[in-house]
Amino acid sequence: MRPIGSKYLLEEPLGRGATGTVWRARQRETAGAEAAVPGQPGETVAIKVLKEELANDADIVMRFLRERSVLLRLTHPNIVRTRDLVVEGDVLALVMDLVEGPDLHRYIRESGPLTPVAAALLTAQIADALAASHADGVVHRDLKPANVLLAERDGAMHPMLTDFGIARLADSPGLTRTHEFVGTPAYVAPESAEGRPQTSAVDIYGAGILLYELVTGRPPFAGGTALEVLHRHLSEEPRRPSTVPGPLWTVIERCLSKDPDRRPSAVNLARGLRAVAAGIGVHATPAQIEAADGVGALLAPDPAPAPVPGAPGAADPTQVLSHGAPGSADPTQVLPAGAGAPPRYDPAGATSVMPTGGPGGGADPTTVMPPVPPGPPQAGQAGQGGQGEEPHPWQNQLRAARDRNEQTQVQYLDPSQDPLRRRPQRQPQQPPHPPQNQNQQRQQPPPYQQ
């Protein structure tokens, strides 16, 4: 057991993923008012400790702190509740409720596919969780069976969606990574693979692949490499298995549409799945069968899908935008200060690198640091140009950049050691060495030739 923060003890690892390790932990004392759930001493919780490369990235730490309130207030019966966040030194961790049960990926591998009715009802509960998060402006972006935990309640499986917000933290622009999208290749939406604008429709695409895997045991697109899988997402249409009823295939096909504007909203997806589950059961009435056959009319798209903050095309207030349309994907654009309007200054914004306005209100491309916001001088500011004892936020970032890079060393070089001035010296020619024993060479038999 080792402590994490001042209120929790890690006991044993439960699983490892691409962004961190999940531990079974125990609460040492009651959490403070900043936590969503104070808890009690001795209570068992689950803690996801993020990887070091995430915890050491300044952009991710800033985003982690900014999204604290969003993650803590996101509650739903089908969402694993985030109880507290731990930010201590080089440790970032999320404290969550402990769900005693396997994840959906493991369950399918061990027990096989579900029946169409069970798959429709289980996916409908996941759609309920997505509807609640989309209404709060939170997009999951990594929906897959491994992120769905199964809790047993009253003898039935109760799906719990987890890892909300992890994809947004891992997609920080300051994180060096080898992939160009956040998610798993087998479940990624086409617009995410192409770098196009992303909305909450990416979660609907993931729900369609999850539903396909529940009834068949495998995702619709597979391949030997990630690039091959992404190509199939972009160019191929899923094939209908013979075991999937027609109404359920209508739902899957609509969710897996290449056009995100044709995919249903999470609310309509849950409504359509429940209508299909009632109409394809063995005890379905004629009215229920007719409603299931016309499920396409229930799958209306979302008129105002939630944008993905920070993704191309999203209206993120922390992004730096230009005169063009909001949400432009050009990372080098800047927002010029309007005539007479003071420039916006956000010391906590990781991407707010807005230059001061040049002559005529235009943006000066050589000025990339905003001025220190004016304020009354405080004690200890004399002789410091009006700045306080604390360094400016941009000075901290520049100092960190200098510490990460090795400084160029300048020293005196003797002209005789300069390769551009030194004359090359001719090496004395060595006499050829005579053979040691010519008689032995003559006595050796010639090599065998075919």
FENDA-V341853 format. One record per pair of residues at least 6 apart in sequence whose ideal C-beta (glycine too) atoms are under 6 Angstrom apart, sorted by the first residue. I is the first residue (numbers start at 1). J is the second residue. D is the distance in Angstrom with one decimal. If there is no record, write none. Layout:
BEGIN
{{I & J & D} {I & J & D}}
END
This chain:
BEGIN
{{1 & 9 & 4.9} {1 & 11 & 5.6} {2 & 10 & 5.3} {3 & 9 & 5.6} {4 & 10 & 5.5} {4 & 93 & 6.0} {5 & 86 & 4.3} {5 & 88 & 5.5} {7 & 28 & 5.4} {7 & 29 & 5.3} {7 & 31 & 5.5} {8 & 25 & 5.0} {8 & 27 & 5.9} {9 & 26 & 4.9} {9 & 28 & 5.8} {10 & 23 & 4.5} {10 & 25 & 5.1} {11 & 24 & 4.8} {11 & 25 & 5.9} {12 & 24 & 5.2} {13 & 21 & 5.4} {13 & 23 & 5.4} {14 & 22 & 4.6} {14 & 24 & 5.5} {15 & 22 & 4.9} {19 & 50 & 5.9} {19 & 166 & 5.2} {19 & 170 & 5.3} {20 & 48 & 5.2} {20 & 49 & 5.3} {20 & 50 & 4.2} {20 & 51 & 5.3} {21 & 49 & 5.4} {22 & 46 & 5.9} {22 & 48 & 5.0} {23 & 47 & 4.9} {25 & 45 & 5.3} {25 & 47 & 4.4} {26 & 44 & 5.8} {27 & 39 & 4.8} {27 & 41 & 6.0} {27 & 43 & 4.6} {27 & 45 & 6.0} {29 & 41 & 5.4} {30 & 38 & 4.9} {31 & 38 & 4.7} {31 & 39 & 5.6} {31 & 84 & 5.3} {35 & 84 & 3.9} {36 & 72 & 4.0} {36 & 83 & 5.7} {37 & 83 & 4.0} {44 & 98 & 5.3} {45 & 95 & 5.5} {45 & 98 & 5.5} {46 & 96 & 4.9} {46 & 98 & 4.3} {47 & 93 & 5.2} {47 & 95 & 5.3} {48 & 94 & 4.8} {49 & 93 & 4.7} {50 & 92 & 4.4} {54 & 60 & 5.2} {55 & 90 & 5.0} {55 & 91 & 6.0} {55 & 92 & 4.4} {56 & 90 & 5.8} {57 & 172 & 5.8} {57 & 174 & 5.1} {57 & 175 & 5.2} {59 & 172 & 4.2} {59 & 174 & 3.7} {59 & 350 & 4.3} {60 & 169 & 5.4} {60 & 172 & 4.5} {62 & 350 & 4.6} {63 & 169 & 5.8} {63 & 172 & 6.0} {64 & 92 & 5.8} {64 & 169 & 5.9} {67 & 165 & 5.9} {68 & 85 & 5.5} {71 & 82 & 4.7} {71 & 165 & 4.9} {72 & 82 & 5.8} {74 & 164 & 6.0} {75 & 81 & 5.8} {76 & 129 & 5.2} {76 & 132 & 4.3} {78 & 125 & 5.0} {78 & 128 & 5.6} {78 & 129 & 3.9} {78 & 159 & 6.0} {78 & 161 & 5.9} {79 & 129 & 4.9} {79 & 161 & 5.3} {80 & 96 & 5.3} {80 & 97 & 5.8} {80 & 160 & 4.9} {80 & 162 & 4.1} {81 & 97 & 4.9} {82 & 94 & 5.7} {82 & 96 & 5.5} {83 & 95 & 4.6} {84 & 95 & 4.0} {86 & 93 & 4.1} {99 & 149 & 4.3} {99 & 151 & 5.0} {99 & 160 & 5.4} {101 & 149 & 5.8} {101 & 150 & 4.5} {101 & 151 & 4.9} {101 & 152 & 6.0} {102 & 150 & 5.8} {103 & 146 & 5.3} {103 & 149 & 5.4} {104 & 145 & 3.7} {104 & 148 & 4.0} {105 & 145 & 3.9} {105 & 146 & 4.2} {107 & 150 & 5.9} {113 & 215 & 5.6} {113 & 216 & 5.9} {113 & 217 & 4.3} {114 & 214 & 4.9} {116 & 215 & 5.6} {116 & 245 & 5.4} {116 & 248 & 5.2} {116 & 280 & 5.8} {117 & 277 & 5.0} {117 & 281 & 5.4} {119 & 214 & 3.8} {119 & 215 & 4.8} {120 & 273 & 4.6} {120 & 276 & 5.2} {120 & 277 & 4.0} {121 & 277 & 5.0} {122 & 159 & 5.6} {123 & 211 & 4.7} {123 & 273 & 5.6} {124 & 270 & 4.7} {124 & 273 & 4.0} {124 & 274 & 5.2} {125 & 159 & 5.2} {126 & 159 & 5.6} {127 & 266 & 5.0} {127 & 269 & 4.4} {127 & 270 & 3.8} {128 & 270 & 5.2} {129 & 161 & 4.5} {130 & 203 & 5.1} {130 & 266 & 4.0} {131 & 266 & 3.8} {131 & 267 & 4.7} {134 & 200 & 4.5} {134 & 266 & 5.6} {134 & 306 & 4.7} {137 & 306 & 5.3} {139 & 200 & 5.1} {139 & 306 & 5.8} {139 & 308 & 5.0} {140 & 164 & 5.9} {140 & 203 & 5.1} {141 & 167 & 3.9} {141 & 182 & 5.6} {141 & 183 & 6.0} {141 & 202 & 5.9} {142 & 167 & 4.5} {142 & 183 & 5.0} {143 & 203 & 5.3} {143 & 206 & 3.3} {144 & 184 & 5.4} {144 & 187 & 4.5} {145 & 210 & 6.0} {147 & 162 & 5.5} {147 & 163 & 4.7} {148 & 159 & 5.0} {148 & 161 & 5.9} {149 & 160 & 4.5} {149 & 162 & 5.8} {150 & 157 & 4.9} {151 & 158 & 4.6} {151 & 160 & 5.5} {167 & 182 & 4.5} {170 & 182 & 5.7} {171 & 182 & 4.4} {181 & 188 & 6.0} {181 & 192 & 4.6} {181 & 193 & 5.9} {183 & 192 & 6.0} {185 & 226 & 4.3} {185 & 229 & 4.3} {185 & 230 & 5.8} {186 & 219 & 4.6} {186 & 229 & 5.9} {187 & 206 & 4.9} {187 & 209 & 5.1} {189 & 202 & 4.1} {189 & 205 & 4.0} {190 & 233 & 5.2} {190 & 234 & 5.1} {190 & 258 & 5.4} {191 & 198 & 5.7} {191 & 260 & 5.8} {192 & 198 & 5.7} {192 & 202 & 5.6} {193 & 230 & 4.6} {193 & 233 & 5.8} {195 & 312 & 5.8} {197 & 312 & 5.6} {197 & 313 & 2.4} {198 & 308 & 4.1} {198 & 311 & 4.4} {199 & 305 & 3.7} {199 & 307 & 5.4} {200 & 305 & 4.6} {200 & 306 & 4.2} {201 & 260 & 3.6} {201 & 263 & 4.8} {201 & 305 & 5.5} {204 & 255 & 5.3} {204 & 263 & 4.3} {207 & 255 & 5.9} {208 & 252 & 5.3} {208 & 255 & 2.7} {208 & 256 & 4.4} {209 & 219 & 5.4} {211 & 252 & 5.6} {212 & 220 & 5.0} {212 & 252 & 5.4} {213 & 219 & 5.1} {215 & 244 & 5.6} {216 & 241 & 5.4} {220 & 238 & 4.0} {221 & 229 & 5.7} {221 & 232 & 4.1} {221 & 233 & 5.6} {223 & 229 & 4.4} {238 & 256 & 5.6} {240 & 249 & 5.0} {245 & 280 & 4.7} {247 & 276 & 4.6} {247 & 292 & 4.1} {247 & 293 & 5.9} {247 & 295 & 5.1} {248 & 276 & 5.3} {250 & 295 & 5.5} {250 & 296 & 5.4} {251 & 272 & 5.6} {254 & 264 & 6.0} {254 & 299 & 4.9} {255 & 263 & 5.8} {257 & 263 & 5.4} {261 & 301 & 5.8} {264 & 299 & 3.8} {264 & 301 & 6.0} {265 & 302 & 3.5} {268 & 298 & 5.9} {268 & 299 & 5.5} {268 & 300 & 5.2} {271 & 298 & 5.5} {272 & 295 & 4.8} {272 & 298 & 4.2} {272 & 299 & 5.0} {275 & 291 & 5.0} {275 & 292 & 5.8} {275 & 295 & 5.6} {276 & 292 & 4.9} {276 & 295 & 5.4} {278 & 288 & 4.6} {279 & 288 & 4.5} {279 & 289 & 4.8} {279 & 291 & 5.7} {279 & 292 & 2.4} {280 & 292 & 5.9} {307 & 314 & 4.1} {307 & 315 & 6.0} {308 & 314 & 5.1} {309 & 316 & 4.5} {310 & 316 & 5.2} {312 & 329 & 3.6} {313 & 327 & 4.3} {314 & 327 & 5.7} {315 & 326 & 5.0} {315 & 327 & 5.4} {318 & 349 & 4.6} {318 & 351 & 5.2} {319 & 351 & 5.7} {320 & 334 & 5.7} {320 & 351 & 5.9} {321 & 335 & 5.4} {322 & 333 & 3.6} {334 & 355 & 5.7} {334 & 363 & 4.9} {335 & 354 & 5.6} {336 & 357 & 5.9} {336 & 362 & 5.4} {336 & 363 & 3.8} {337 & 343 & 4.5} {337 & 357 & 3.3} {339 & 361 & 4.4} {343 & 354 & 5.9} {343 & 356 & 5.8} {345 & 370 & 5.3} {345 & 373 & 5.1} {346 & 352 & 4.4} {347 & 393 & 4.4} {353 & 368 & 5.9} {354 & 370 & 6.0} {355 & 363 & 5.4} {355 & 364 & 5.4} {355 & 367 & 4.3} {355 & 368 & 5.5} {356 & 367 & 5.2} {358 & 364 & 3.7} {369 & 394 & 5.3} {372 & 392 & 5.9} {377 & 386 & 5.9} {378 & 388 & 5.7} {380 & 389 & 5.0} {381 & 388 & 5.7} {415 & 421 & 5.4}}
END
